[in-house]
């Protein structure tokens, strides 16, 4: 704890904290590490559901040994300030899956920050991040994938999309690749937009009222983050309950 106490509070010059609420962060600092080790050949899963009011900051440090696998799903919805950071290190042939949804309204500040390090050959990582933001909410995803020299056969993907329900909402996104190996397959995609007017018109023409049409489209949008999760139905139900308060 002494080492944590001496750690200085970040500033906006620190890329991983560029969009943070520093007043809230100061009240939570220092943020304790939560270390998770998945031994060689084993697999595990984790669901992180932050749905309570207040201020939350978590820092998960995950190491997957050779041939290990981990499935992480995050639903970040409740806190006035909710920050979840993940540092992930992948051994040879390891597989890491992250699906996360941030659903915010009012003046909420929600953040997911990831650093996924491929340090050995043939590891696979997948990240799917979906944000729905209303009012003056801010949703941030900062994600870096680092591929070390010798980590040939790396397969990494980031899919980042945000939906703004009001012009006053803000989405920040920065998927980043740092690659020092040659034989790799790495890709990322990022988009910020609004609900498709043609799609809404179609659903309304089939008898749905405007709020129902919006919820249905948003439910499908968020569902991508939880597809294939071991507890997919529960996560979808919790997300839908939150979406009903946004529209």
Phi, psi and omega in degrees: 000329179300319180296322179293319182299325182280348182292125183288151176294133179297167174233179180291348175287341176279114188305321183289351181238015189304323186251014184290161168271101189286336174295314178292319182298322180297326180287340183257350187280141001278154179265120182289142175288142171245102186273132178229125177242127175251111185294165182307132175077357181260164178225152180208173180218157181210131173246123178251114181240109178253095185235010179263156179288166178112208183233133185223137171218129180228149180226103180265127179244111190243131174237125177252118178283179186305128177075004180279161179218145177216136178245116181243130175235138183232131170239108186249103191224332197262326193286151172294326170227117182230109181241127176232118180246138178233127170248120187236134179237124187251125174278184185298128177070010179286160180224128181233130179237129174233125171235125187221143176230135175241123183233109188231155176211181180060231179246026179300146173238112184241136185222138166233124183234125183231146169226113182248117184252117173269106186252357182215164186294155164065024175271155183234134173226141178227131177231127177234117184238128178231132179234137173235123190228130179235170178062230178249025181292152176238128176238131185231136167232120173239115186225126180240130173249121181246125180248115186281162173302135181089352180274052180294153182081005176300139176228107185229139178218142175231127176237115187234121179220142179228142179242123179259122180270342178222150180295340182275352178280157184227134173239130175244133181215135176213087170280136187223139176241135173232110191237125177240011177244160186266312187269078183224162173232105183229137181209151171215153178220144184215135179210141175232129183200197180238169177299140182290120183297322180294320178295318177297317180299319181298313181295321179293327178291344177264010172107358177277144174282165185305319181294318178297319180297317179297315181297320181296317179293321180290325177299317178294323179297313182288330184303333181299331181286337186247003180300129179083000180290147178302325178246046185304315184298317180295317179296319179297319180295318179294321178295318180297320178300321178289319180299326181296338177273349183268334184231000000 
